[in-house]
Amino acid sequence: MKCLATITTLNAKNTANLNANCEAKNNSNEKFWLNLARTSDMNAEVGKAIYLYGEGKYKEYVGKKCKYAVKYFEDRMFYKQQCIK
């Protein structure tokens, strides 16, 4: 996943506003683009993902808003998303 993001620190408690546009592809080479947005702890929390573009099985997700959670550990990111069809 490749992202272009803005992160604005909101206060001294490590809270930030994240807005990112990301391009990704799965192991079948199907591409999709997302907008990720959240206001939360810099290291973990939940936000909303909106599908902007999709190929193959991701076409049906375009325009959908999905909840996601992210947790960072060292140089890795753990990401989980839930979309309601």
C-alpha angles and dihedrals in degrees: 000000000000119000139184107204145171119212119189119190109224103189145343093278093081093258118148143176112233125194117172138167111207137188120204142160135203129228089274089059093247109151129216135175125213139187110216120196133174143145110209148092111336093234103046145352144103135289145154127279121198119194109228099176137003142181127203112347091002093066090085090057097058108123094013121131114219133184117237138183126204134190125184124213120178105304095343136087127208112205129184125179135188122196125182112218 
